[in-house]
Amino acid sequence: MIKDSYKLTASEALATIASGRLSSVELVKSCLARIAETDGTIKAWAFLDGDAALAQAAECDRIRIAGLATGPLHGIPVGLKDIIDTAKMPTQRGTPIFEGRQTDHVARLVELLREAGAVIMGKTVTTELAFVHANETRNPHNPNHSPGGSSSGSAAAVAAQHVPLAIGTQTNGSVIRPASFCGTFGFKPTRGVISRDGILQTSVSLDQVGCFGRSLADVALLTDAIGGYDQRDAVSFARPRPNMSAGVAADAPVTPALAWFDLPFNDRLSEDARGGIDSVLEILGPSVEKMAAADTLSDLVGVQACIHEYEIARHQADVFDGNWDQISDTLKPVITRARTITKTQYDDAIAVKASAEAFFKAFFIDYDAIIAPSAAGEAPHFGKGTGDPIFCTLWTLAGLPCVSLPLLVGETGLPIGLQLIGPAEKDDRLLRTAGWLQKHLSETVK
């Protein structure tokens, strides 16, 4: 048995389990003990079934000892955002409207997790209907601060070392921003890499699945395991996916060509975030080309809001109409405003979204990645919202792969992430570039 095995990354735990020096049951027990010790304060979990997790782990150990085939996540604990359907756990979507909700349907990514040998620990807390209103989860680095949203519990659970891996979703900034605030690695692959079947739909055009881990290798491992074509998802594509783990393992053949956009909302950056990013840009020197943003890029923030609000107001119309008194005062004015958006305005926004995708397709012919903030600064104080998602908006709208690296520290000691954005369906190249950046910065700072 390995002491405090909850501290292992997923990649480390996999190797240790495969060697026979650690069992999945021992790992799950260690994680459960860590959750019992800390979740009273952090409140990352909406539902946790320790007995079921241990039963899954015991079956993983039986399979390994019997010499049967094992999967890429064999025996590894994983947390699921509480908008992802599972047959044997409630999916309550962060609202009392769905308290105790149970479904027989199993999300496609859950099926893939089970096939990969993962141990599904439970459901992590989400904001109300995965949108703007925060729930009870606290930041593990300082419980007086928010963990971000809407994938609040997933980011906090990984940061608190409850589980090595967790799954979230992003419609605006709901993976990258919490990863930044909680100091984890966050990865949102190209839209369509991971099926959204069995996941609460807030925006058919924008919803995307992402994940949290403690290393680039970990988020790559998880994404590879749950990616795949699914005809039930309108944006899933019937083409091979990039091999994320191969991308992480590869060395960049040349110094990557990076870009930085001087966007008009860069003035929202806190002084410490701006200082940290400036230091990184200075180290990178001529490998980063700084450029003014086209007006059309700046306008995309409004385009994303139009699509997001128009679609959630319609996708969840029955929920809003039938349970208005149970909707938070934070969400009510958003839905009221969303219902004034006309079909013409929405259609225009969808057309601009397509233009943005075409723009970035051409842009990335000459660049490996865009470097950008993951968030405006440190996590806001608890009760002051879940943070500004604007530094994720453009890339999410265009469906581009994004990764947040926990590289910076704010003035109060809280983490701040640095974001890299890559070309669509070249997620492996983005992760290769991210690995190069980590290595280059660590060697330069020594």
C-alpha positions as CSV (number, residue, x, y, z in Angstrom):
1,M,0.0,0.0,0.0
2,I,1.2,3.5,-0.8
3,K,0.7,6.2,1.8
4,D,-1.6,9.1,0.8
5,S,-2.2,7.6,-2.7
6,Y,-4.9,10.3,-3.2
7,K,-2.0,12.6,-4.0
8,L,-1.0,10.7,-7.2
9,T,-1.8,12.0,-10.6
10,A,-3.9,9.8,-12.7
11,S,-0.9,8.8,-14.8
12,E,1.1,7.9,-11.7
13,A,-1.8,6.0,-10.2
14,L,-2.3,4.0,-13.4
15,A,1.3,2.9,-13.5
16,T,1.3,2.0,-9.8
17,I,-1.8,0.0,-10.1
18,A,-0.5,-1.8,-13.2
19,S,2.7,-2.7,-11.3
20,G,0.7,-4.3,-8.5
21,R,2.1,-1.9,-5.9
22,L,-1.4,-0.3,-5.4
23,S,-4.9,-1.6,-5.7
24,S,-7.8,0.4,-7.0
25,V,-9.6,-0.3,-3.7
26,E,-6.7,1.2,-1.8
27,L,-6.7,4.3,-4.0
28,V,-10.4,4.8,-3.7
29,K,-10.3,4.4,0.1
30,S,-7.5,7.0,0.2
31,C,-9.7,9.4,-1.9
32,L,-12.7,8.8,0.2
33,A,-10.7,9.6,3.4
34,R,-9.5,12.8,1.8
35,I,-13.1,13.8,0.9
36,A,-14.3,13.0,4.4
37,E,-11.5,15.1,5.8
38,T,-12.0,18.2,3.6
39,D,-15.4,18.3,1.9
40,G,-17.2,19.7,4.9
41,T,-15.6,23.0,4.0
42,I,-15.1,22.7,0.3
43,K,-18.5,21.1,-0.6
44,A,-17.4,19.9,-4.0
45,W,-19.8,16.9,-4.1
46,A,-23.5,16.9,-4.8
47,F,-23.7,13.1,-4.5
48,L,-21.1,10.6,-3.4
49,D,-21.6,6.8,-3.0
50,G,-18.5,5.4,-1.3
51,D,-19.8,1.8,-1.2
52,A,-20.6,1.9,-5.0
53,A,-17.1,3.3,-5.7
54,L,-15.4,0.6,-3.6
55,A,-17.5,-2.1,-5.4
56,Q,-16.3,-0.7,-8.8
57,A,-12.7,-0.6,-7.6
58,A,-12.9,-4.2,-6.3
59,E,-14.1,-5.3,-9.7
60,C,-11.2,-3.4,-11.4
61,D,-8.8,-5.3,-9.1
62,R,-10.4,-8.6,-9.8
63,I,-10.1,-8.0,-13.5
64,R,-6.4,-7.1,-13.3
65,I,-5.5,-10.0,-11.0
66,A,-7.4,-12.4,-13.4
67,G,-5.2,-11.1,-16.3
68,L,-8.1,-9.8,-18.3
69,A,-7.9,-6.8,-20.5
70,T,-7.7,-3.5,-18.7
71,G,-8.7,0.0,-20.0
72,P,-6.8,3.3,-20.2
73,L,-8.4,4.5,-16.9
74,H,-8.4,1.2,-15.1
75,G,-9.2,1.7,-11.4
76,I,-8.9,5.5,-11.5
77,P,-11.5,7.6,-9.6
78,V,-13.3,10.2,-11.7
79,G,-15.9,12.9,-10.7
80,L,-18.8,13.9,-12.9
81,K,-20.4,17.3,-13.1
82,D,-24.0,17.0,-11.9
83,I,-25.6,17.6,-15.3
84,I,-24.3,14.2,-16.7
85,D,-26.9,11.4,-16.6
86,T,-26.0,8.1,-14.8
87,A,-28.5,5.3,-14.2
88,K,-27.5,4.6,-10.6
89,M,-26.9,8.2,-9.3
90,P,-29.2,11.2,-9.1
91,T,-28.5,14.0,-11.6
92,Q,-29.9,17.2,-9.9
93,R,-28.5,19.9,-12.2
94,G,-27.7,22.4,-9.4
95,T,-31.3,23.3,-8.7
96,P,-34.0,22.2,-6.2
97,I,-36.3,21.7,-9.3
98,F,-34.5,18.5,-10.0
99,E,-33.8,17.4,-6.4
100,G,-33.6,13.6,-6.4
101,R,-33.9,13.3,-10.1
102,Q,-33.1,9.8,-11.3
103,T,-32.9,8.6,-14.9
104,D,-32.4,5.2,-16.5
105,H,-30.4,6.9,-19.3
106,V,-26.6,6.7,-19.2
107,A,-24.7,9.5,-20.9
108,R,-22.4,8.3,-23.7
109,L,-19.3,9.6,-22.0
110,V,-20.2,7.6,-18.9
111,E,-20.5,4.4,-21.0
112,L,-17.0,5.2,-22.3
113,L,-15.6,5.8,-18.8
114,R,-16.9,2.4,-17.6
115,E,-15.4,0.7,-20.7
116,A,-12.1,2.5,-19.9
117,G,-12.2,1.0,-16.4
118,A,-12.8,4.3,-14.5
119,V,-14.3,4.3,-11.0
120,I,-17.1,6.8,-11.0
121,M,-17.1,8.4,-7.5
122,G,-20.2,10.6,-7.8
123,K,-21.5,13.9,-8.9
124,T,-19.7,17.2,-8.4
125,V,-21.6,20.4,-7.7
126,T,-22.6,22.7,-10.6
127,T,-24.1,26.1,-10.7
128,E,-27.9,26.3,-11.2
129,L,-28.6,24.6,-14.5
130,A,-24.9,25.1,-15.4
131,F,-25.4,28.8,-15.9
132,V,-24.8,31.9,-13.8
133,H,-26.1,31.4,-10.2
134,A,-23.4,29.9,-7.9
135,N,-24.0,27.0,-5.5
136,E,-22.2,26.2,-2.3
137,T,-18.7,25.0,-3.4
138,R,-15.7,26.9,-2.1
139,N,-12.2,27.3,-3.4
140,P,-9.8,24.7,-1.9
141,H,-7.0,27.2,-1.7
142,N,-9.1,29.6,0.3
143,P,-12.7,28.9,1.2
144,N,-13.5,32.6,1.3
145,H,-13.2,32.5,-2.5
146,S,-15.2,31.1,-5.3
147,P,-13.9,28.1,-7.3
148,G,-15.5,29.5,-10.4
149,G,-18.4,28.1,-12.4
150,S,-20.3,26.4,-13.8
151,S,-18.0,23.3,-13.3
152,S,-17.4,24.4,-9.7
153,G,-17.3,21.0,-8.0
154,S,-15.2,19.3,-10.7
155,A,-12.4,21.9,-10.5
156,A,-12.5,22.0,-6.7
157,A,-12.5,18.2,-6.3
158,V,-9.3,17.9,-8.4
159,A,-7.7,20.8,-6.7
160,A,-8.5,19.4,-3.2
161,Q,-7.1,16.0,-4.3
162,H,-10.4,14.3,-3.8
163,V,-10.0,12.6,-7.3
164,P,-7.3,12.9,-9.9
165,L,-9.7,13.5,-12.7
166,A,-13.1,15.2,-13.2
167,I,-15.4,16.1,-16.0
168,G,-17.0,19.5,-16.6
169,T,-18.7,21.4,-19.4
170,Q,-18.1,24.8,-21.0
171,T,-20.6,27.0,-22.9
172,N,-18.6,30.2,-22.2
173,G,-15.8,29.8,-19.7
174,S,-17.0,27.0,-17.4
175,V,-13.9,24.7,-17.6
176,I,-11.0,27.1,-18.2
177,R,-12.0,29.7,-15.6
178,P,-12.5,27.3,-12.7
179,A,-9.3,25.5,-13.6
180,S,-7.5,28.9,-13.4
181,F,-9.1,29.8,-10.0
182,C,-8.4,26.4,-8.5
183,G,-4.9,25.9,-9.9
184,T,-5.6,22.7,-11.9
185,F,-5.0,21.8,-15.5
186,G,-8.2,22.4,-17.5
187,F,-8.8,21.2,-21.1
188,K,-11.7,21.8,-23.4
189,P,-11.1,19.9,-26.7
190,T,-12.5,20.9,-30.1
191,R,-16.2,21.1,-30.2
192,G,-17.5,17.6,-31.3
193,V,-14.6,15.6,-29.9
194,I,-16.7,14.4,-26.9
195,S,-20.4,13.5,-27.2
196,R,-22.9,15.5,-25.2
197,D,-25.5,12.8,-25.2
198,G,-27.1,12.5,-21.8
199,I,-25.9,16.0,-20.6
200,L,-28.2,18.9,-19.8
201,Q,-28.5,21.0,-22.9
202,T,-28.2,24.7,-22.3
203,S,-27.0,25.6,-25.8
204,V,-27.0,23.1,-28.7
205,S,-24.6,25.4,-30.6
206,L,-22.1,26.1,-27.7
207,D,-22.2,23.4,-25.1
208,Q,-18.9,21.5,-25.0
209,V,-17.3,18.9,-22.6
210,G,-14.0,19.4,-20.9
211,C,-12.0,18.0,-18.1
212,F,-9.7,18.7,-15.1
213,G,-6.6,17.0,-14.0
214,R,-3.2,17.5,-12.3
215,S,-1.1,17.3,-15.4
216,L,-1.3,17.7,-19.1
217,A,-0.8,13.9,-19.4
218,D,-3.9,13.4,-17.2
219,V,-6.3,15.6,-19.1
220,A,-5.0,14.1,-22.4
221,L,-5.6,10.6,-21.0
222,L,-9.2,11.3,-20.0
223,T,-10.1,13.1,-23.2
224,D,-8.7,10.2,-25.3
225,A,-10.9,7.8,-23.3
226,I,-14.2,9.6,-23.7
227,G,-13.8,11.0,-27.2
228,G,-15.6,9.5,-30.1
229,Y,-18.3,9.9,-32.7
230,D,-21.9,9.7,-31.6
231,Q,-24.7,10.2,-34.1
232,R,-27.0,11.3,-31.3
233,D,-25.0,14.5,-30.9
234,A,-25.6,17.1,-33.6
235,V,-22.0,18.5,-33.5
236,S,-20.2,15.1,-33.1
237,F,-18.1,14.5,-36.2
238,A,-17.5,11.1,-37.9
239,R,-13.7,11.5,-38.3
240,P,-10.8,10.2,-36.3
241,R,-9.9,12.3,-33.2
242,P,-6.5,13.7,-32.5
243,N,-4.4,11.5,-30.1
244,M,-4.1,13.7,-27.1
245,S,-1.7,11.6,-25.2
246,A,0.6,11.4,-28.2
247,G,0.5,15.1,-28.4
248,V,1.6,15.6,-24.8
249,A,4.4,13.1,-25.2
250,A,5.8,14.7,-28.4
251,D,8.5,17.3,-28.5
252,A,7.9,20.4,-30.6
253,P,10.1,20.1,-33.6
254,V,10.7,23.9,-33.8
255,T,9.9,26.8,-31.5
256,P,6.1,27.2,-31.7
257,A,4.7,30.3,-33.4
258,L,2.4,32.0,-30.8
259,A,0.1,35.0,-31.0
260,W,-1.3,37.5,-28.5
261,F,-4.3,39.6,-29.2
262,D,-4.6,43.1,-27.7
263,L,-8.3,42.8,-27.1
264,P,-10.3,45.8,-25.9
265,F,-11.4,43.9,-22.7
266,N,-7.8,43.2,-21.7
267,D,-8.3,46.2,-19.4
268,R,-10.4,43.9,-17.2
269,L,-7.2,42.0,-16.2
270,S,-6.2,42.5,-12.6
271,E,-2.8,44.1,-12.0
272,D,-1.2,40.8,-10.8
273,A,-2.6,38.8,-13.7
274,R,-1.4,41.4,-16.2
275,G,2.1,41.4,-14.5
276,G,2.4,37.7,-14.6
277,I,1.4,37.5,-18.3
278,D,3.7,40.3,-19.2
279,S,6.6,38.3,-17.6
280,V,5.7,35.2,-19.6
281,L,5.5,37.3,-22.8
282,E,8.9,38.8,-22.1
283,I,10.4,35.4,-21.6
284,L,8.9,34.1,-24.8
285,G,10.2,37.2,-26.7
286,P,10.0,37.0,-30.5
287,S,8.2,33.7,-30.5
288,V,5.0,35.6,-29.7
289,E,3.6,38.0,-32.2
290,K,1.5,40.7,-30.6
291,M,-1.4,42.0,-32.7
292,A,-4.3,44.3,-32.5
293,A,-7.7,42.5,-32.6
294,A,-10.0,43.1,-35.5
295,D,-13.3,44.8,-34.6
296,T,-15.1,41.6,-35.6
297,L,-13.3,39.7,-32.8
298,S,-14.4,42.2,-30.2
299,D,-18.0,41.9,-31.4
300,L,-18.0,38.2,-30.8
301,V,-18.7,38.6,-27.1
302,G,-22.2,39.9,-27.9
303,V,-22.7,37.1,-30.5
304,Q,-21.9,34.4,-27.9
305,A,-24.4,36.0,-25.4
306,C,-27.1,36.2,-28.0
307,I,-26.8,32.5,-29.0
308,H,-26.4,31.2,-25.4
309,E,-29.3,33.1,-24.0
310,Y,-31.6,32.5,-26.9
311,E,-31.0,28.8,-26.9
312,I,-31.2,28.2,-23.1
313,A,-34.5,30.1,-22.9
314,R,-35.9,27.7,-25.5
315,H,-34.1,24.4,-24.6
316,Q,-35.3,24.8,-21.0
317,A,-38.5,26.6,-21.6
318,D,-40.6,23.9,-19.8
319,V,-38.3,24.1,-16.8
320,F,-38.6,27.9,-16.6
321,D,-42.3,28.1,-17.3
322,G,-43.3,25.4,-14.8
323,N,-40.9,26.3,-12.0
324,W,-40.4,30.1,-12.2
325,D,-40.7,30.5,-8.4
326,Q,-37.8,28.1,-7.9
327,I,-35.5,29.9,-10.4
328,S,-32.9,32.1,-8.7
329,D,-33.1,35.9,-8.8
330,T,-29.7,35.8,-10.6
331,L,-31.1,33.8,-13.5
332,K,-34.6,35.2,-13.8
333,P,-33.5,38.6,-15.4
334,V,-31.2,36.7,-17.9
335,I,-34.1,34.5,-19.1
336,T,-36.5,37.5,-19.2
337,R,-34.0,39.3,-21.4
338,A,-33.3,36.2,-23.5
339,R,-37.0,36.0,-24.4
340,T,-36.8,39.3,-26.1
341,I,-34.1,38.2,-28.6
342,T,-35.7,37.8,-32.0
343,K,-35.2,34.9,-34.4
344,T,-33.6,37.3,-36.9
345,Q,-31.1,38.4,-34.2
346,Y,-30.3,34.8,-33.4
347,D,-29.9,33.8,-37.0
348,D,-27.5,36.7,-37.6
349,A,-25.5,35.6,-34.6
350,I,-25.3,32.0,-35.9
351,A,-24.0,33.4,-39.2
352,V,-21.3,35.4,-37.4
353,K,-20.3,32.4,-35.4
354,A,-19.7,30.5,-38.7
355,S,-17.6,33.5,-39.9
356,A,-15.5,33.3,-36.7
357,E,-14.8,29.7,-37.3
358,A,-13.7,30.4,-40.8
359,F,-11.5,33.3,-39.6
360,F,-9.6,31.1,-37.1
361,K,-9.2,28.3,-39.6
362,A,-7.3,30.6,-41.8
363,F,-5.5,32.3,-38.9
364,F,-4.0,29.1,-37.6
365,I,-2.3,28.3,-40.9
366,D,0.5,30.6,-39.6
367,Y,0.3,30.0,-35.9
368,D,0.5,27.1,-33.5
369,A,-1.4,28.7,-30.7
370,I,-2.9,31.9,-29.2
371,I,-1.7,32.8,-25.8
372,A,-4.3,34.4,-23.6
373,P,-5.5,34.8,-20.0
374,S,-7.6,32.0,-18.5
375,A,-9.4,34.5,-16.3
376,A,-9.3,38.1,-15.3
377,G,-7.3,37.4,-12.1
378,E,-7.6,35.5,-8.9
379,A,-10.9,33.9,-7.9
380,P,-13.5,36.4,-6.6
381,H,-14.7,36.3,-3.0
382,F,-17.4,33.7,-2.3
383,G,-20.8,35.3,-2.8
384,K,-19.5,37.8,-5.5
385,G,-20.3,35.5,-8.4
386,T,-18.2,32.9,-10.2
387,G,-15.9,35.3,-12.1
388,D,-15.8,37.0,-15.5
389,P,-15.7,34.4,-18.4
390,I,-14.8,36.9,-21.1
391,F,-11.3,35.6,-21.7
392,C,-12.9,32.3,-22.8
393,T,-15.8,33.6,-24.8
394,L,-14.2,34.0,-28.3
395,W,-12.6,30.6,-28.3
396,T,-15.6,28.7,-27.0
397,L,-17.9,30.4,-29.6
398,A,-15.5,29.1,-32.4
399,G,-15.3,25.6,-30.8
400,L,-11.5,25.8,-30.5
401,P,-9.5,23.5,-28.2
402,C,-8.3,25.4,-25.1
403,V,-6.0,24.5,-22.2
404,S,-5.4,26.3,-18.9
405,L,-2.0,25.9,-17.3
406,P,-1.6,26.7,-13.6
407,L,1.5,28.8,-14.1
408,L,0.9,32.1,-12.3
409,V,0.2,33.2,-8.7
410,G,-1.8,36.3,-7.7
411,E,-1.0,38.9,-5.0
412,T,-2.9,37.0,-2.3
413,G,-1.3,33.6,-3.2
414,L,-4.3,32.3,-5.2
415,P,-3.5,30.6,-8.5
416,I,-4.0,32.2,-11.9
417,G,-4.0,30.2,-15.1
418,L,-2.5,30.9,-18.5
419,Q,-4.5,29.8,-21.5
420,L,-3.4,28.4,-24.9
421,I,-5.9,28.1,-27.8
422,G,-5.2,26.0,-30.8
423,P,-6.6,25.2,-34.2
424,A,-9.8,23.0,-34.4
425,E,-9.2,19.3,-34.6
426,K,-5.4,19.8,-33.9
427,D,-5.8,19.4,-30.1
428,D,-2.7,17.1,-30.1
429,R,-0.6,20.0,-31.5
430,L,-2.0,22.3,-28.9
431,L,-1.1,20.0,-26.1
432,R,2.4,19.5,-27.6
433,T,2.8,23.3,-27.6
434,A,1.5,23.5,-24.0
435,G,4.1,21.0,-22.9
436,W,6.8,23.0,-24.7
437,L,5.7,26.1,-23.0
438,Q,5.8,24.5,-19.5
439,K,9.3,23.1,-20.2
440,H,10.6,26.4,-21.7
441,L,9.4,28.5,-18.8
442,S,10.7,26.1,-16.1
443,E,14.1,26.0,-17.8
444,T,14.2,29.8,-18.1
445,V,13.2,30.5,-14.5
446,K,15.8,28.1,-13.0
